[in-house]
Amino acid sequence: MKKLSILLLITVLVTACSVKKVEKVEDEDKFALEYSIKSGHIFEYSKIHDIFDIFDSDTGIIYFADSDQEKSIIYTGVINDIFNNLDVDKINYYNPSNIKNNDTKYYKELLNLLGDKVGIDDDGNLSLDIPSLYFVKNGDIVGCLNSNDYSVDSLMKNNAKNKIKEEIEEILKEYESA
């Protein structure tokens, strides 16, 4: 009986003392995995309230995308490559699919803030284009770039990438001078 008690005690101690290794995935790595890009990018996860603050009176670049959409994944890679060579500290990223699909008050408020910078869906309703990139200075939208002009296939070609790069550089000039 004493041997059984000692064996049970040893088993409990060994089990209790075993360390389970848990890997923490940093936001930067999580984003890189979601969008198939390298770590070291400038995208930062934002909450909807952070996005509202920027549109209200702050300054920042906002990127709306959904990693469940092939076009968002490809477009993210394209703009990541472009911004790697530009002097920009961060891009605020938000995936609006949940608020968009459920047509929440946050989605309606977001559409209201974006004004004429939104698209129209097949039913004739205002709709946030995904993916899209907004340049906001002191609460004013100084530039907007969305992927509607590009198919998934065209985004893989250099001429589309060069055109997007030129558009971003042009918007950044206005953004920085505003």
PyMOL commands that set and color helices and strands:
alter all, ss='L'
color gray80, all
select helices_A, chain A and resi 2-17+27-35+48-57+70-83+97-101+105-117+147-149+154-156+158-177
alter helices_A, ss='H'
color red, helices_A
select strands_A, chain A and resi 43-45+60-64+91-94+119-120+126-127+132-137+140-146
alter strands_A, ss='S'
color yellow, strands_A
deselect
rebuild
show_as cartoon
